[in-house]
Every structure is written in C-alpha cells, then in structure tokens.
Amino acid sequence: MSASPLNEKPRRRVEFGAKISADTWQDLKHALLHLATEIDRHGRLPANSVSGGYSTGHIIVTSEDGTIDHDSWYRDLSEYLEKVREAEALESREATHG
C-alpha cells in the first residue's frame, strides 16, 4: 500500500525542529538569540543538538536537502495544492451524491 500523495507535503531546503524549555521568557529569548548567533557564525546549525543549562535546555534537529531551491519548492507546492483541491472536490461530490 503506497502513501497518499497528500501525505507527501513539499519541503523546503532547510528544516528545523526544536523543543526549547526555559525558566522565563527572557531566558527563552536568549536561547533563541544564541541559536541565531550560531547560524551567523557557522552558516548553519548542527544536524542534532541537545543542551541543558542553568535556565534553558533544548533539543534540536535540522536537515538540509541541497537539491531543493525556492523554485523547485514552489513548483512542488503548487502541484501539492492542486492535488489537495482535487481531493476536496471529489470528497465534496461524494458527500453530495451519497
């Protein structure tokens, strides 16, 4: 059984997932600024990072697919959205016609 094309959402070149916990909103702000500084320094974040400190902790996962650029993402997104519209139209017709 193959996956539904609607489950295969287009992705951008860089993906970032994070769980950050902090004692205060100010501590969270500092943790986010630290991650931004790391991108400025190194041009990217590591693929995986786990950190725990006095007032913050994080788990991050990143990935990069160098074959994806904005134009290819936009093309894939347009095709995906067209499939979503077709599926919604079919579902609506089926609901109307029983």
Long-range contacts (C-beta under 8 A, 24 or more apart in sequence): 5-80, 5-83, 6-80, 6-83, 6-84, 6-87, 8-80, 9-80, 10-73, 10-76, 10-77, 10-79, 10-80, 11-65, 11-68, 11-73, 12-68, 12-73, 13-64, 13-65, 13-66, 13-68, 13-69, 13-73, 14-44, 14-62, 14-63, 14-64, 15-62, 15-63, 15-64, 16-45, 16-60, 16-61, 16-62, 17-60, 17-61, 17-62, 18-58, 18-59, 18-60, 18-61, 19-58, 19-59, 19-60, 20-56, 20-57, 20-58, 21-56, 21-57, 21-58, 22-55, 22-56, 22-57, 23-55, 23-56, 24-55, 27-55, 27-56, 28-56, 30-56, 31-56, 31-58, 35-60
